[in-house]
Amino acid sequence: MTNKRDLRLRVSEKLYAELMQWSAEELRSMNGLVEYLLTEAVRKRKRTSEPEHKE
């Protein structure tokens, strides 16, 4: 099993409501949705920051 760390996050009421609705639509927990979104953001950042290989 993967060890996970706790992360406290403060968001606006509006953002919270949007995330709750999104998580319900995706049949995910709020925590699962936030973890997914953060994981995708990190992957995207890594892809865009990698130097291009020229041949």
C-alpha positions in Angstrom: 0.0 0.0 0.0 1.2 3.5 -0.8 2.0 5.9 2.0 0.1 9.1 1.7 0.5 12.5 3.4 -2.2 14.7 4.7 -2.7 18.0 3.0 -4.9 20.8 4.3 -6.3 23.0 1.6 -8.4 26.2 1.9 -10.6 27.0 -1.0 -13.5 29.5 -1.6 -17.0 28.4 -1.0 -17.7 28.7 -4.7 -14.7 26.5 -5.7 -15.7 24.0 -3.0 -19.2 23.7 -4.4 -17.9 23.3 -7.9 -15.5 20.5 -6.8 -18.3 18.8 -4.9 -20.5 18.8 -8.0 -17.7 17.6 -10.2 -16.8 14.8 -7.8 -20.4 13.7 -7.6 -20.6 13.6 -11.4 -17.4 11.6 -11.7 -18.5 9.3 -8.8 -15.3 10.1 -7.0 -14.7 11.4 -3.5 -13.7 15.0 -3.2 -10.2 13.8 -2.1 -10.0 11.4 -5.0 -10.9 14.2 -7.5 -8.4 16.7 -6.0 -5.6 14.1 -6.0 -6.4 13.2 -9.6 -6.4 16.9 -10.7 -3.1 17.6 -8.9 -1.5 14.5 -10.4 -2.6 15.5 -13.9 -1.3 19.0 -13.3 2.1 17.7 -12.3 2.3 15.4 -15.3 1.4 18.2 -17.6 4.1 20.5 -16.0 6.7 17.8 -16.4 5.8 17.3 -20.1 6.0 21.0 -20.9 9.2 21.5 -19.0 11.2 18.7 -20.6 13.7 19.9 -23.2 12.8 19.0 -26.8 15.1 16.5 -28.5 16.3 17.7 -31.9 17.7 15.2 -34.4 
